[in-house]
Amino acid sequence: GVTLVEAVKAAEILQKDGINVRIVDPFTLKPIDKDLLISCAKATGGLVVTVEDHYAEGGLGEAVAGALSEEAGVRVRRLAVTDIPRSGPAADLMEIYGISASHVVKAVKGL
């Protein structure tokens, strides 16, 4: 979806800064591929950022955080819509709600 595109843009920006990331686009949330998430979390030093274009409750970030909750040394930063959504240009809305590539870059650098 649209947040995958933003994640790829963020990865390209981060790579220019010498920061390599992994992008996982899960096929389903239930069941979620816990083994893949654990493997990726370990490969990234336990630093995980999720981004989704809807509320956090019941979404990707919650599923990932739950799957990784018993793994030592893993930190999950969840980006999601936190306000009442509205209509408008997609790029503007992603920036307003904190789920654009620039917000992903800030989240990664903040971990």
N, C-alpha and C positions, 0 to 999 in steps of 0.2 A: 504494500500500500504506500501511501504518501510518506509515512514515517521511514520506510525502508529507503526511499530516495533520499531523505534528509540524512539518514545514517551513513549512506554511501558518500554524500557530499562532505559530511563531517570527517569521515575516515580519510578522504583525500586531503583535507585541510590539515588534519593531525599528522598525516604521513609527511607532509612538507615540514612539519615541526619536529620530525624524528620520532613521532609516537605511533607505534603500530597497534592496531586494534583488530578484533575479530567481530564480524557481523553474523548474527544468527537470526534467521527468519523462520521461526517455528511453524510447522505445518498445522499443528493443533495445540490448544492449551490443555485439553483433557483428552487423552493423556499427554502430558508434556514429557519431552525427552530429557529426563533428569540426568542420565548418564552423560549426554552431550553437554548439558549446561555445566555439570561439575567439571568435565574435561576442559571446557573453554575457560571456566573461572580459574582453574589451576594454571592454565597456559598464560593467563593475563595477570598473574600475581594476585588473584582474588578480587580484582576490581571489575565490577559489572555495572553497566548503565543500560536501562531499558527506556524505550520511548514509544508512546502510543498516542493515537489521535482520538482518544475518548477518556472517560473518567478512569482513575486508577483502580477503583474498587471492582473486583471481578475480572480484571484484565491481565494483560501480559506481565506487567511489573509485579503484580501480586502473585501470579503463578510462578514466575522466576524466583522471587524472594522466598516463596514457600519451598520450592524445590531445593534451594541452596541454604535454607535456614539452619541446617545442622552441620554445615561444612565450616570447619574452623578457618579463620582468616579471610573470609569472603565478605566484601562490602557491596551492597546493591544500592545504586542511586536510581530512583524511578522518576521519569519525566512523563507527565500525562496532563490532560486538561483538568484544571482545578477550579474553574469558574463556569458559570452558565454559558454554554456555547451559543454562538450566533452565526449568522450568515455573513459572507464576505469573501474577498479574494483569498484563496488558499494560503498563499505565501504570507499575507498579512496576519491571518488567523494563527498560523503556526508560530509566528514570531510573538504575537500577543499572548498565546497560551503556553509559551516556553517549550515548544517541541520542534523548533527549527534546527537546522544544521548548526547555527551559531550557539544555540543552547546546548546541543549535544556536545560540542567542542568544550564549552565551559564546564559541563558536568564531568567530562573525562579528565580535564586538567585539574578539576577540584578534588578528585579522589586521592 
